[in-house]
Amino acid sequence: MAADDLHHPDAAGIDLVGVLAALGHPVRMEIVRTLARSGAEVYCGAVATGLPRSTVTHHLRTLREAGVIRQRPEGRKLFLTLRREDLERRFPGLLTLAVGDFPGPGPAVGPAP
């Protein structure tokens, strides 16, 4: 797979609705959290382990096309990076909020007492 075969939107083309939709699945959120914790490029085989390859491919494509991650092929391997700077420039604070150290989906928000 050549690098040219992978579509990565320009930073200016990253859309908030697309990013939120991409982050709206628990598997994709775990991938993003893994990349955020690593702070570096990660081999795709190290994320979403235990899932079928086709499922992981689907989730990675969704994140890439939304502009959340960048994929770099090297031979038969694929490496992933979080587009932290691009996302922070477009939507300040969003990534920090999304990958915060929350134990689960987050607290329920109800009416004020």
N, C-alpha and C positions, 0 to 999 in steps of 0.2 A: 504494500500500500504506500503510495507516494504521499508526501506531505500536502501536495496540491489537491489530492482527492478529498481532503478533510476541510469542510467549510467552517471557518471561524469568523463570526461577525466582527466588523471593525468596532472599536470601543464606542464610537458615536452611534452605532447601530444596535447596541444592546438595549433591549426594551424591558421596562420594569415588569410589565405583565408576563412576559416570557420568562424572566428570571424567577418571579414568584411562582409561576406554574411549574418550572423545573424544580424548584425547592420544595414543592408541595407533595413530595412522595418520600416516605421514610428511608427507602434504600438510597435515593439520591442525596438526602440530607446526611446520611451516614458517610457517603462517599465524600461530600464536601467537608464534613467535619474531619475525616481522615486526612484530607489534603491540607486543611487549615492547621491541624496539629503538627503535621510533618514540616511545614514551612519550606518544603523543597519539592522537587520533581519526584513522583512516585510511579513505580511500575504498575501497570493496570492489574496485574495478577495479585497485587497486594490489597486491592479494595474489593468490597462486596464478595468476600470469599464464601463459598458454599452455595452460591447461586449458579444456575445454568449459564453457560457462556453467552447464549443469545440474550438472556435477560440483562446481563451486565452490559453487553454491547448496546442494547436499547437505552438503558439508563445513561450510559456515557454519551451516546449521541444526543440525547435530550439535553443534557447539561452543556455539551459543546455548542450545539446550535443556539442555545439561549445565551451563550457568551459567558457562562459560569466557569468553565474549564477550558484549557488548551490541551490538545492531544498532539504528541510528537512521536511519529513512528521512527524506529531505529531497527532496521532489519526486520525480523519477525516480531519484535517487541513493540509495545506501545507505552509511552510514558505520559503522565498526566501532571498538570500544574493548575492550581487555582488562579484565576485571573483577578487576584486580589486588588491590584492597583487600578485596573480598568473599572471594576465594580465600585470601588471606593470613590473614584473620580465621578462616576455617573450617579451613584446613589449612596452618598456618605452615610456611614453607620449601618447600612443594611446587612452587610456580611457579618459584622461584629454581632449584631442582634441575632442573626440567623444561626450562627455557629457557637453562640454562647454556651457556657457549661450548664445546660439544662439537662436534668436526668431523663426527661421524656418529652412529651409534646408541649409541656409548659402548664402553668397554672390555669385553671378555669377562670374566666373573667365573668363576673356577675354584677348585678346592680350594687351600687354603693349602699352601705348600711344606713 
